[in-house]
Amino acid sequence: MKQLRYLLKREFKLFFTNKTMLSVFFIAPIFYALLMGFTYKSGKVTDIPVIVVNHDKTPLSNQVVDMLEDNKAIKVLNYVEEPAVVKDEVIKTEAGAVVIIPERFEANMLQKKYPEINVYVNTSNVLTANFASKAIQLTLGTFSAGAEMKALQKKGMNSEQAKTNIEPFKANYITLFNTTSNYLIFMWPALMAVVLQQVILLAMAVTFSEEFKRDSFVKDFAGKHKYAILVMAIKCLPVWIFSNFNILFFYLCSIYFKIPAPENVMNFFLITAIFVVAATNLGVLVSILVPDALKATQILMVIASPAFIISGFTWPTYAMPEFISNFTKIIPLTPYLEALKIMVVEKGSDFLTYKYFWYLFILGWVYFILGWIALKIKIKMLFKEYHLQENYDDQEIGVS
């Protein structure tokens, strides 16, 4: 018991005296959480610059421009003449789109000659392109319907008859999840989960590799080396405990940035806890197998860095090659993000997250068993080498 207290005290002392570990585990998550929160705080992209060139300059074409200006998602940049090189002007002004109203627009509309408004969408940034094109389509669609209704009313139809004449059926679009299309609500859970996994893997990368480097298993763990499970638990305990501080900070930030909280907090913390354990066990396994701290860190970063991209959170896994989608299944972040999406974004029933809980549970056990076997073998080899060296040293002393 006395030795166990010593080992626990030693482990926490190592954790708090390692400046790199402290900066990675505490400062980095705080920095990333605040950075992401304030970056996406508005949740929606507004005032996207849109170049509008009105060649017609008639009351009807001016009405189109006025309606575009009334849309809060875009900011109209009125041009008297069309730029010589449209692409260069788009780059210079960072415009999301260009709207060109042709000459004789009003005259052709009145004569039923079906004039065309050309809209050039800047898709170098898909996000702003989607917001800009959606805003322009909505505005031009409203204008088109309004103009058609006025034309029918001039022919003697009342407003209801005119409406049904231009709209043979009515389509109702009802948003189910994230109804405000808030980008922060969509990205926040995923980004914080990525940060949490990253810092856990970075912290665990150096734990066992540093112990092997210092021969601690022969010196400090003498008498306990047969209990690999106990050794693993002692090494993981600081990370398990202090991960709660990061989760609590993320939760407080989500309140400040008005991110909806999971309805069942206990279910959220249970799944998050098993995710932390699974990620920790992955780090333990690699740290044991690769005794060099730098190489262990590099391997874990190769796994962690693309984890968000290939997790299926933004790009569906069914659209990926099979070997990539299979690789994502061994990363704890993948099932955890699926569960987070259900709990935070989609507000789904708890039973929908159970399969991801058991997925993480099994993943954590697999990494734990592999790590335990590897550690048992490694410690046995270390003590064998140590005793051989000890016997050799005794023989040297006896000869001298």
C-alpha angles and dihedrals in degrees: 000000000000091000091048091055089048092052093048092048090047093051095051090045090053089049095051096041093053103091093189091053092049094049092047096044101041113013097042096054091047091049093046094046093052092041094052093041096053093039093057097026095121090054092206133066110237136172093033106179112247122182113222121192113189108194093169102053094191128134091261096049090044088054089057090052092048091051091050090051090052091059108097094205093069138045113215118224105198114214122191092202131025111260115255091235109026094191093055091049091050090052093046095050095034087231119181092210146353122229117197118190109198128228117271089023094143094042093050091048092052090047092048092241092139102235119206128232111203117217119190111196120205102224096175083103109038094195097056090038091058094047093046096046091046091052093047093046091050092049096045091044091053091047092048093050092046093050092049092049091051091051091052092046089055087058090059104268120134119236095263093050091047091050095052090045094060094035110051090178136014122232120198116203113200120184114218106186131033089003093188091056088233108178094203092057089052098046104033100077093046096046093048091049089051091051092048093051091045095054092044092052092045091050094047094045092075101036104086097021089059091048091053090048092053094042086235093152090064096041112029099023096049109142092018098061091098090061101071092166091057091048091051092048092050092050093048098042098087091050092048092050099043094044085072090063090054092047090048091050091049089050092051090048090051089055091051093047091044097243111165111253121227111269093226104047093180092056089049094051092044093054091042090051093053089046090054090049093048093048091046092051091050089053091047092052094051092042090054095044093046108046093187110089095210094050092045090052091049093051093048091048090052086057097040102040099066093032095104095046094052097035094093093239095118103008114042116244091224087066091056128085112269096246090057094046088050091050091054090060092070094054114088091215093068100066091034093057090050090053091046092052090054094046102041109021105027098030090217128173118282095243089065090066096049095087090055090049091055090043090057091042092055092042090052092049093049092052090044094052093045090048092047092051092046092048093048091052093044095049091046090052092047093052091045090053091044094052091046090052091045092052091046091052091050090052090050091053091048092052093048 
